[in-house]
């Protein structure tokens, strides 16, 4: 289906569908009307695999992007989109349809911490970006030293389920937060989606979970202001206590530690019933 046809269909869909966005702690919380027809079309796009669309019930892409303040014509940087490129498949066509700009920031291949699976992930991403419906996607490198884009050039930086990786190394989260502050325009938005550790629990980023306090304090140290927090992606059924970390839950569904062979005797029923992880959804703003 051509993108123009999708956009036409989505305009009717958007008019008939109310997207419920929970109230946030900030008076400028975007309403359901902030979800425009181009965004509805990108979410509904037939280029998205069925297994990706099935995850919308847990990740609420239209509602989340409306909360973060996505608007036509924005320059958006997605950090480490990964081989599956779940957000990329929405944001890149949206940028193309609205005369915006989408940038995928991938881990610097020269960094010593990069593993083979990261390189394989970049190869899968490159294959997906050949789809013309994504438009002209710019791929840049990033590392704790910086992101290969001009300072003050981005309207939004999206960080989806990556903070736990940085939290394992002292000072790394702070380095990335400073990088985000540098590349954003004054008034620009740092959008964060992250597996959430319950307040008061000891830090254990090796499980994939970090606390909201950890993320908020790191962003504030870099100069950001907390502009909104939402329960759009909350899952009260997730107690975060799983044998193989967050990767025990869908969609990964590990039955053994990462890197080890699957255990066919592992009982998955209780973990599949939980669904995907409990997630924080935070919006930070670079002061104007």
C-alpha positions in Angstrom: 0.0 0.0 0.0 1.4 3.5 -0.9 2.0 5.9 2.0 -0.4 8.4 0.5 -3.2 5.9 0.6 -2.4 5.0 4.2 -2.5 8.7 5.1 -5.9 9.1 3.6 -7.3 6.1 5.4 -5.7 7.2 8.6 -7.3 10.6 8.6 -10.7 8.9 8.9 -9.3 6.5 11.5 -7.9 9.3 13.6 -11.2 11.2 13.5 -13.1 8.1 14.7 -10.7 7.0 17.4 -10.1 8.6 20.7 -6.6 7.9 22.2 -6.7 8.1 26.0 -3.6 9.7 27.4 -3.4 9.5 31.2 -3.0 12.8 33.0 0.6 13.8 33.6 2.2 16.0 36.3 2.6 18.9 34.0 0.0 21.5 32.8 1.2 21.2 29.2 0.4 17.5 28.9 -0.5 16.9 25.2 -4.1 15.8 24.6 -5.4 13.1 22.3 -5.8 15.6 19.6 -2.0 15.9 19.4 -2.0 12.5 17.6 -2.2 13.7 14.0 -3.2 11.7 10.9 0.3 11.1 9.7 1.2 9.5 13.1 -1.9 7.3 13.0 -1.0 6.3 9.4 2.6 5.4 10.5 1.3 3.3 13.4 -1.2 1.6 11.1 1.3 1.1 8.3 1.3 -2.3 6.6 5.1 -2.2 6.4 5.2 -2.9 10.2 5.4 -6.7 10.8 2.4 -8.3 12.5 4.5 -9.2 15.5 5.5 -5.5 15.9 1.9 -4.3 15.7 0.9 -7.0 18.2 3.1 -5.2 20.7 1.2 -1.9 20.5 -1.0 -3.1 23.3 2.0 -2.9 25.6 4.0 0.0 24.1 1.2 2.4 23.0 3.1 4.1 20.3 0.6 6.8 19.3 -0.2 7.7 22.9 3.5 7.7 23.9 4.6 9.9 21.0 1.7 12.3 21.6 2.8 12.5 25.3 6.4 13.2 24.3 5.1 16.0 22.0 6.0 14.6 18.5 5.0 17.2 15.8 5.2 17.4 12.0 8.5 18.6 10.7 10.6 17.7 13.7 14.2 16.4 13.6 14.1 13.2 15.8 17.1 11.2 16.9 16.5 7.6 18.0 19.3 6.1 20.1 20.3 2.6 19.3 17.1 1.5 17.3 18.4 -2.1 17.1 17.9 -4.6 14.4 14.2 -4.8 14.9 13.9 -1.0 14.6 10.5 -1.0 16.4 10.2 2.7 16.8 12.1 3.4 13.5 9.3 1.8 11.5 6.9 4.5 12.9 9.2 7.5 13.2 11.0 7.3 9.8 7.8 7.1 7.7 6.3 9.9 9.9 9.3 12.1 9.2 9.0 11.4 5.5 5.3 12.3 5.5 5.6 15.5 7.4 8.8 16.9 5.9 10.7 16.1 9.1 14.1 14.4 9.6 14.8 11.1 11.3 18.2 10.1 12.5 19.3 6.7 13.8 22.2 6.9 16.2 24.0 3.6 16.4 26.8 2.5 18.7 30.3 3.5 17.5 31.7 0.3 15.9 35.2 1.3 17.1 34.2 1.3 20.8 35.8 -1.6 22.7 32.5 -2.5 24.4 30.7 -3.4 21.2 29.9 -7.1 20.8 29.3 -9.1 17.7 25.5 -9.0 18.3 25.6 -5.2 18.2 27.3 -5.4 14.7 24.7 -7.9 13.6 22.0 -5.6 14.8 23.4 -2.7 12.8 23.4 -4.9 9.7 19.7 -5.8 10.2 18.9 -2.1 10.7 20.6 -1.2 7.4 18.5 -3.8 5.6 15.3 -2.3 6.9 16.3 1.2 6.0 16.3 0.3 2.3 12.5 0.5 2.3 11.7 3.7 0.4 8.7 4.4 2.7 11.2 5.3 5.4 12.5 8.2 3.3 16.1 9.5 3.7 17.1 8.1 7.1 20.5 9.5 8.3 22.6 7.0 10.3 25.2 8.4 12.6 27.6 7.0 15.2 27.4 7.7 18.9 29.6 6.9 21.9 30.0 8.3 25.4 32.2 11.0 23.8 29.3 12.4 21.7 26.8 12.0 18.8 27.8 12.8 15.3 25.2 15.6 14.7 25.7 19.3 15.1 25.0 20.8 18.6 21.5 22.3 18.9 20.1 20.6 15.8 17.5 18.1 17.1 14.0 18.7 18.4 13.7 15.3 20.1 15.9 12.5 21.3 14.2 9.2 21.9 15.9 6.7 24.4 13.9 3.4 24.4 15.0 0.7 26.9 18.7 1.6 26.8 19.5 3.3 30.2 20.0 -0.1 32.0 22.9 -0.8 29.6 24.6 2.5 30.5 23.9 2.1 34.2 26.2 -0.9 34.5 29.2 1.4 34.0 30.0 4.2 36.3 29.5 7.6 34.7 28.2 6.4 31.4 24.6 7.5 31.9 25.8 11.0 32.8 27.9 11.1 29.7 25.0 10.2 27.4 22.7 12.7 29.2 25.2 15.4 28.5 25.3 14.4 24.8 21.6 14.6 24.5 21.5 18.0 26.1 24.2 19.2 23.6 22.4 18.0 20.4 18.9 19.2 21.4 17.7 22.7 20.5 16.6 25.0 23.4 13.2 23.7 24.3 13.9 20.3 22.8 12.6 17.1 24.3 14.4 14.0 25.7 11.8 11.2 25.5 12.5 8.1 27.7 10.9 4.7 27.7 12.6 2.3 30.2 11.9 -0.9 32.2 11.0 0.4 35.6 12.4 -0.8 39.0 10.0 -0.2 41.9 10.9 2.8 44.0 13.1 1.9 47.0 14.6 -1.3 45.6 18.4 -1.7 45.3 19.8 -0.9 41.9 20.2 -3.9 39.6 20.6 -2.7 36.0 21.9 -6.2 35.0 18.2 -7.3 35.2 17.2 -4.6 32.6 15.4 -2.5 35.2 16.3 0.9 36.7 14.4 3.3 38.9 12.7 6.5 37.7 14.7 8.3 40.3 17.9 7.2 38.7 16.9 8.4 35.3 15.4 11.7 36.6 18.5 12.6 38.6 20.8 11.8 35.8 18.8 14.0 33.4 18.7 16.8 35.8 22.4 16.7 36.4 22.8 17.3 32.7 20.6 20.4 32.8 17.2 18.9 31.8 13.9 19.8 33.5 11.4 17.0 34.1 8.5 18.1 32.0 6.1 15.2 32.4 5.7 11.6 33.5 3.0 9.2 32.4 1.7 5.8 33.3 0.8 5.0 29.6 3.2 2.0 29.6 2.7 0.9 33.2 2.1 -2.8 33.9 1.1 -3.5 37.5 1.4 -7.2 37.0 5.2 -7.0 36.5 6.9 -7.3 39.9 10.3 -7.2 38.1 11.5 -10.3 39.9 12.3 -12.8 37.1 14.9 -15.5 36.8 16.5 -14.1 33.6 15.7 -10.5 34.2 13.3 -8.5 32.0 14.3 -10.9 29.2 12.2 -13.6 30.8 9.1 -11.7 29.8 7.7 -11.3 26.2 8.8 -10.5 23.6 12.3 -12.1 24.3 10.9 -14.9 26.5 14.3 -16.3 27.6 14.2 -19.7 29.3 17.9 -19.5 30.2 20.4 -16.7 30.9 21.4 -14.6 27.9 23.8 -16.4 25.7 22.9 -19.9 26.9 20.8 -22.5 25.1 17.1 -22.5 25.7 15.7 -24.7 28.4 12.6 -26.6 27.0 11.7 -27.7 30.5 11.3 -24.1 31.8 7.7 -23.3 32.7 6.8 -20.0 30.9 3.1 -19.8 31.7 3.2 -17.4 34.6 5.7 -15.0 32.8 3.7 -15.0 29.6 0.6 -14.0 31.6 2.4 -10.9 32.9 3.0 -9.6 29.4 5.7 -7.0 28.7 7.5 -5.1 31.4 6.4 -2.3 33.5 7.8 0.9 31.9 8.4 4.5 32.9 7.4 7.1 30.3 9.2 10.3 30.9 9.5 13.7 29.1 12.4 16.0 29.8 13.0 19.4 28.3 16.1 21.4 27.6 15.4 24.9 29.0 14.8 27.5 26.3 
